[in-house]
């Protein structure tokens, strides 16, 4: 069986934040929250609004994962 294309050990492991990572995570959360606030302010409650907010949440999680999974620890 060929090896997986993704590094499963990196994806499914805890990555303790180091260096500037906590600050960058906080900036990403703040930016995602600000965008979510704009979406909530400018759009009516609807299934589409919910999808938009979930997409922002998912994008925020993927951005955090990009930092955690792809930077060397320590």
N, CA, C and O of each residue as an XYZ file, in Angstrom:
296
protein
N       0.854     -1.186      0.000
C       0.000      0.000      0.000
C       0.894      1.242      0.000
O       1.809      1.342      0.817
N       0.639      2.185     -0.906
C       1.460      3.406     -0.929
C       1.183      4.258      0.303
O       0.099      4.184      0.881
N       2.155      5.062      0.702
C       1.933      5.938      1.859
C       0.864      6.984      1.554
O       0.685      7.366      0.398
N       0.152      7.448      2.583
C      -0.875      8.478      2.347
C      -0.245      9.779      1.853
O       0.911     10.078      2.154
N      -1.016     10.537      1.097
C      -0.523     11.816      0.584
C      -0.362     12.848      1.693
O       0.465     13.754      1.593
N      -1.154     12.706      2.747
C      -1.091     13.634      3.872
C      -0.299     13.008      5.012
O      -0.312     11.790      5.186
N       0.376     13.822      5.772
C       1.083     13.347      6.953
C       0.063     13.175      8.070
O      -0.263     14.127      8.778
N      -0.438     11.955      8.219
C      -1.495     11.698      9.202
C      -1.011     11.916     10.625
O      -1.788     12.338     11.481
N       0.262     11.636     10.894
C       0.786     11.880     12.238
C       0.717     13.367     12.576
O       0.394     13.737     13.705
N       1.016     14.204     11.611
C       0.961     15.645     11.857
C      -0.473     16.130     11.988
O      -0.756     17.017     12.793
N      -1.378     15.560     11.208
C      -2.768     16.016     11.234
C      -3.497     15.607     12.506
O      -4.333     16.355     13.013
N      -3.184     14.424     13.022
C      -3.941     13.886     14.153
C      -3.064     13.789     15.395
O      -2.946     12.734     16.018
N      -2.459     14.910     15.732
C      -1.595     14.980     16.891
C      -1.755     16.354     17.527
O      -2.106     17.321     16.852
N      -1.498     16.435     18.817
C      -1.543     17.721     19.502
C      -0.275     18.500     19.179
O       0.825     17.948     19.198
N      -0.435     19.771     18.886
C       0.694     20.648     18.598
C       0.682     21.781     19.614
O      -0.124     22.707     19.520
N       1.569     21.700     20.569
C       1.662     22.748     21.586
C       2.128     24.049     20.934
O       3.140     24.062     20.232
N       1.395     25.144     21.162
C       1.800     26.423     20.570
C       3.172     26.871     21.080
O       3.494     26.741     22.261
N       3.956     27.396     20.163
C       5.286     27.892     20.519
C       5.505     29.254     19.869
O       4.790     29.638     18.943
N       6.488     29.964     20.360
C       6.898     31.234     19.764
C       5.751     32.212     19.582
O       5.039     32.541     20.531
N       5.582     32.669     18.353
C       4.551     33.668     18.044
C       3.196     33.047     17.703
O       2.238     33.764     17.412
N       3.116     31.717     17.740
C       1.874     31.062     17.348
C       0.657     31.529     18.153
O      -0.368     31.835     17.544
N       0.714     31.599     19.494
C      -0.485     32.034     20.225
C      -0.997     33.405     19.779
O      -2.206     33.613     19.673
N      -0.089     34.330     19.522
C      -0.500     35.661     19.074
C      -1.143     35.605     17.689
O      -2.123     36.303     17.428
N      -0.594     34.781     16.806
C      -1.153     34.666     15.466
C      -2.511     33.970     15.501
O      -3.415     34.342     14.754
N      -2.661     32.965     16.363
C      -3.975     32.333     16.528
C      -5.003     33.370     16.985
O      -6.126     33.409     16.482
N      -4.608     34.200     17.936
C      -5.519     35.230     18.451
C      -5.898     36.215     17.349
O      -7.061     36.608     17.255
N      -4.947     36.620     16.520
C      -5.245     37.553     15.417
C      -6.208     36.923     14.419
O      -7.127     37.583     13.934
N      -5.999     35.654     14.117
C      -6.912     34.967     13.201
C      -8.314     34.881     13.788
O      -9.299     35.110     13.085
N      -8.409     34.551     15.078
C      -9.726     34.494     15.732
C     -10.417     35.845     15.707
O     -11.615     35.928     15.437
N      -9.666     36.905     15.987
C     -10.245     38.248     15.992
C     -10.736     38.635     14.606
O     -11.814     39.212     14.464
N      -9.951     38.321     13.586
C     -10.348     38.663     12.214
C     -11.582     37.861     11.797
O     -12.498     38.403     11.179
N     -11.604     36.577     12.135
C     -12.761     35.750     11.787
C     -14.005     36.247     12.522
O     -15.089     36.299     11.941
N     -13.856     36.608     13.784
C     -14.998     37.113     14.553
C     -15.504     38.420     13.960
O     -16.714     38.631     13.870
N     -14.594     39.299     13.557
C     -15.003     40.573     12.961
C     -15.800     40.329     11.679
O     -16.815     40.983     11.442
N     -15.339     39.388     10.856
C     -16.065     39.079      9.626
C     -17.416     38.453      9.945
O     -18.415     38.772      9.301
N     -17.454     37.572     10.925
C     -18.727     36.964     11.335
C     -19.699     38.031     11.839
O     -20.900     37.952     11.577
N     -19.186     39.021     12.559
C     -20.041     40.118     13.029
C     -20.628     40.903     11.859
O     -21.800     41.278     11.891
N     -19.818     41.155     10.823
C     -20.296     41.876      9.638
C     -21.366     41.058      8.924
O     -22.397     41.597      8.520
N     -21.128     39.776      8.770
C     -22.129     38.910      8.139
C     -23.439     38.953      8.915
O     -24.513     39.082      8.328
N     -23.344     38.845     10.229
C     -24.545     38.863     11.076
C     -25.271     40.208     10.978
O     -26.501     40.257     10.965
N     -24.505     41.287     10.910
C     -25.092     42.632     10.840
C     -25.784     42.893      9.501
O     -26.841     43.523      9.462
N     -25.197     42.417      8.415
C     -25.663     42.818      7.092
C     -26.576     41.816      6.392
O     -27.122     42.111      5.329
N     -26.742     40.655      6.969
C     -27.572     39.640      6.311
C     -28.705     39.192      7.225
O     -28.562     39.195      8.448
N     -29.831     38.807      6.627
C     -30.940     38.326      7.454
C     -30.656     36.910      7.963
O     -29.934     36.135      7.336
N     -31.245     36.604      9.115
C     -31.139     35.236      9.607
C     -31.740     34.306      8.569
O     -32.871     34.495      8.122
N     -30.974     33.313      8.198
C     -31.404     32.407      7.143
C     -30.440     31.231      7.090
O     -29.363     31.277      7.685
N     -30.827     30.181      6.378
C     -29.889     29.077      6.204
C     -28.587     29.526      5.538
O     -27.516     29.006      5.851
N     -28.679     30.490      4.619
C     -27.480     30.985      3.949
C     -26.569     31.739      4.916
O     -25.345     31.626      4.840
N     -27.165     32.503      5.819
C     -26.357     33.192      6.822
C     -25.635     32.169      7.692
O     -24.450     32.325      7.990
N     -26.346     31.127      8.097
C     -25.730     30.076      8.910
C     -24.573     29.428      8.168
O     -23.514     29.195      8.751
N     -24.766     29.133      6.883
C     -23.690     28.545      6.091
C     -22.492     29.487      5.993
O     -21.346     29.047      6.079
N     -22.756     30.780      5.812
C     -21.668     31.750      5.731
C     -20.878     31.795      7.039
O     -19.648     31.827      7.023
N     -21.581     31.798      8.159
C     -20.908     31.828      9.463
C     -20.121     30.541      9.710
O     -19.017     30.574     10.252
N     -20.693     29.421      9.310
C     -19.964     28.156      9.467
C     -18.732     28.126      8.577
O     -17.704     27.566      8.960
N     -18.824     28.721      7.397
C     -17.676     28.769      6.495
C     -16.552     29.621      7.091
O     -15.378     29.271      6.972
N     -16.905     30.719      7.721
C     -15.897     31.557      8.381
C     -15.244     30.768      9.516
O     -14.026     30.808      9.691
N     -16.055     30.062     10.270
C     -15.530     29.242     11.369
C     -14.578     28.176     10.828
O     -13.492     27.975     11.372
N     -14.980     27.504      9.773
C     -14.149     26.477      9.171
C     -12.844     27.066      8.624
O     -11.776     26.477      8.796
N     -12.928     28.201      7.980
C     -11.727     28.858      7.465
C     -10.776     29.217      8.600
O      -9.560     29.077      8.465
N     -11.327     29.677      9.711
C     -10.511     30.015     10.869
C      -9.799     28.773     11.410
O      -8.619     28.829     11.756
N     -10.516     27.664     11.480
C      -9.900     26.429     11.968
C      -8.807     25.951     11.020
O      -7.754     25.496     11.468
N      -9.046     26.051      9.716
C      -8.028     25.635      8.755
C      -6.804     26.547      8.819
O      -5.678     26.072      8.671
N      -7.001     27.825      9.032
C      -5.873     28.746      9.154
C      -5.030     28.391     10.381
O      -3.801     28.383     10.311
N      -5.693     28.096     11.507
C      -4.968     27.680     12.701
C      -4.217     26.376     12.445
O      -3.068     26.219     12.859
N      -4.867     25.458     11.766
C      -4.235     24.182     11.450
C      -3.024     24.380     10.545
O      -2.022     23.680     10.689
N      -3.107     25.318      9.624
C      -1.967     25.593      8.745
C      -0.736     25.972      9.555
O       0.385     25.586      9.221
N      -0.954     26.725     10.614
C       0.153     27.104     11.493
C       0.631     25.891     12.280
O       1.821     25.574     12.286
N      -0.297     25.219     12.940
C       0.080     24.129     13.855
C       0.742     22.964     13.140
O       1.734     22.417     13.621
N       0.202     22.588     12.006
C       0.663     21.369     11.327
C       1.932     21.608     10.510
O       2.728     20.685     10.333
N       2.132     22.802     10.021
C       3.202     23.037      9.059
C       4.421     23.777      9.585
O       5.345     24.078      8.829
N       4.423     24.066     10.867
C       5.602     24.726     11.432
C       6.274     23.780     12.424
O       5.598     23.059     13.157
N       7.597     23.787     12.444
C       8.291     22.889     13.388
C       7.985     23.281     14.822
O       7.843     24.460     15.146
N       7.885     22.269     15.672
C       7.621     22.527     17.089
C       8.910     22.897     17.793
O       9.992     22.409     17.467
N       8.751     23.795     18.790
C       9.879     24.171     19.618
C      10.872     24.959     18.864
O      11.894     25.359     19.421
